[in-house]
């Protein structure tokens, strides 16, 4: 397991593979690896840091940015900031919704010919505990997970069948979505953790935001329960739901 960022895939402007492979990235994301994407244009270069990843069957993967903000809107400086909701995969088409003050939104999705796409992975995570939707253990010992938390380790959670959460749907393609967490908590014999803002898309692959992405404020628990507030951009307020899902709990393995 490499303890550094590694270039796992490079695509050129027509999306042909120059180095690495799509399979290599997909396999790393399925293990919970962190994901970055470097891209070039005629005027600038950028690297995207994804707070959330999606791993489906085979070579299906995507990086999600759940709270990106920009200082330019349609070529001008906006009066107020907005939140950008992004999805990138290897198709060359990205999904982008701009959610602005006043609960308005814009669909800014596009197919853009970047000059180069370089997918970097940091394959540093190990599963220390896994529970089913009813909170029953599948692998690992919850006591080990608790000890990692007590020792200040970084925790990531992978939620199975996250997409479809807004409709209570557990069908569609098998997938797991990994989210960064900020506040692991041990209480009543369970582990839970507040996540960064999450994105919940339609239960399909390939997917985009047009069928209705939801922004999620969530706290998954090893009990299988997710305390969750959901809202589509432009449809505030949030609605509270408490679905059950199977989960993986990962700890950063820095060697």
Secondary structure, 3 states (H helix, E strand, C coil): CCCCCEEEEEEECCCCEEEECHHHHHHHHHCCCEEEEEEECCCCEEEEECCEEEECCCCCEEEEEEEEECCCECCECCCCCEEEEEEECCCCEEEEEEEECCCEEEECCEECCCCEEEEEEECCEEEEEEECCCCCEEEECHHHHHHHHHCCCCEEEEEECCCCHHHCCCCCCCCEEEEEEEEEEEECCEEEEEECCEEECCCCCCCCCCCCCEEEEEEEECCCEEEEEEEECCCCCCEEECCECCEEEEEECCC
